[in-house]
């Protein structure tokens, strides 16, 4: 695959996702960092978004529940280069009925080179990074160039 450099905006678009057993941890983390998250655009799946919005007092664009397609909605936003960062507290100790969706979502995050935190320690490192509140460069697939070279 061919790649190109893009620059993220200063205001990030952040996906917030959590499996049921991990929702309390995500709520605690978001509440602890609410002021740092407030200037950014936040997306969340289903009940996670409703709980975070109500309890952390943040404006969140809510998608549908993860198992009902919310994971795919987040994935689509990643491929459209809308999502800059994903905080996804998934439960590695419990089987999920939508596990293929979860793996696809994590795969898309890797393909499109977005920072992902799957636990509190990594989320803390991300949000305290000097790059969190300023633009930064990253490489992403150059799909347009790929298509143009295939048709020549």
C-alpha positions in Angstrom: 0.0 0.0 0.0 1.1 3.5 -0.7 1.1 6.1 2.1 0.7 9.9 2.4 1.3 12.3 5.2 -1.6 14.0 6.8 -1.8 16.4 9.7 -4.4 16.0 12.5 -6.2 19.1 13.6 -5.6 20.7 17.0 -9.1 19.8 18.0 -9.2 16.0 17.9 -12.1 13.7 17.1 -12.1 11.0 19.7 -14.0 7.7 19.7 -15.0 6.4 23.2 -15.9 2.7 23.3 -16.2 0.2 26.2 -17.4 -3.3 26.7 -20.0 -3.7 29.4 -17.6 -4.8 32.2 -15.3 -1.9 31.2 -17.9 0.9 31.2 -17.2 1.9 34.8 -13.5 2.2 34.1 -14.2 4.4 31.0 -16.6 6.5 32.9 -14.0 7.1 35.7 -11.3 7.9 33.2 -13.5 10.3 31.2 -14.8 12.0 34.4 -11.2 12.5 35.5 -10.2 14.0 32.2 -13.4 15.8 31.3 -11.9 19.3 31.1 -9.1 18.1 28.8 -11.7 16.2 26.6 -14.2 19.1 26.5 -12.7 21.0 23.6 -12.6 17.9 21.4 -15.3 16.3 19.3 -16.4 13.0 21.0 -18.2 10.0 19.6 -19.3 7.0 21.5 -21.3 3.8 20.8 -24.8 3.3 22.2 -25.2 3.1 26.0 -21.6 4.1 26.5 -22.3 7.5 25.0 -25.5 8.0 27.0 -23.8 7.1 30.3 -20.8 9.3 29.6 -22.8 12.3 28.5 -25.1 12.1 31.6 -22.5 11.4 34.2 -19.4 13.3 32.9 -21.4 16.3 31.5 -19.8 16.2 28.1 -21.4 16.6 24.7 -21.1 13.3 22.9 -22.3 12.2 19.4 -23.9 8.9 20.1 -23.9 6.1 17.6 -25.8 2.8 17.9 -24.8 0.0 20.3 -21.6 -1.7 19.4 -23.0 -5.2 18.9 -25.8 -3.7 16.7 -23.4 -2.0 14.4 -21.8 0.9 16.4 -18.4 -0.7 16.1 -18.8 -0.6 12.3 -19.9 3.0 12.5 -16.7 3.9 14.4 -14.8 1.9 11.8 -16.4 3.8 8.9 -15.4 7.1 10.6 -11.9 5.9 11.0 -11.6 5.0 7.2 -13.1 8.4 6.4 -10.3 9.9 8.5 -12.8 11.5 10.9 -11.6 9.8 14.1 -8.1 10.9 15.3 -7.9 8.9 18.5 -9.8 5.9 19.9 -10.1 5.0 23.6 -11.5 1.5 23.6 -11.6 -0.2 26.9 -12.3 -3.8 25.8 -12.6 -6.8 28.1 -9.9 -9.3 27.2 -11.2 -11.8 29.8 -14.7 -12.2 28.5 -15.8 -13.5 25.2 -17.9 -11.0 23.2 -20.6 -12.1 20.8 -19.4 -9.4 18.4 -15.7 -10.3 18.7 -15.1 -10.2 14.9 -16.4 -6.6 14.9 -14.0 -5.7 17.7 -11.1 -7.2 15.8 -12.1 -5.4 12.6 -12.3 -2.1 14.5 -8.8 -2.6 16.0 -7.5 -3.6 12.6 -8.9 -0.4 11.0 -7.3 1.7 13.7 -3.9 0.1 12.9 -4.3 0.4 9.1 -5.3 4.1 9.4 -2.6 4.8 12.0 -4.7 6.2 14.8 -3.6 6.2 18.4 -5.6 3.6 20.4 -5.8 3.1 24.1 -7.2 -0.2 25.3 -6.6 0.4 29.0 -6.3 3.2 31.6 -2.5 3.4 31.6 -2.3 3.8 27.8 -5.2 6.3 27.8 -3.4 8.3 30.5 -0.3 8.4 28.4 -2.2 9.5 25.3 -4.1 12.3 27.0 -1.0 13.7 28.7 1.1 13.6 25.5 2.2 16.9 24.2 0.7 15.9 20.9 -2.8 15.5 22.3 -3.6 19.2 22.1 -1.7 20.2 18.9 -1.6 19.0 15.3 0.7 16.1 14.5 1.8 14.4 11.3 1.1 10.7 10.5 1.1 8.4 7.6 -2.2 7.0 6.2 -3.0 4.9 3.2 -3.0 6.9 0.0 -6.1 5.2 -1.5 -6.5 7.7 -4.3 -3.0 7.2 -5.5 -3.3 3.5 -5.2 -6.4 3.6 -7.4 -4.9 5.9 -10.0 -1.8 3.6 -10.3 -3.9 0.5 -10.7 -5.9 2.0 -13.6 -2.8 3.1 -15.6 
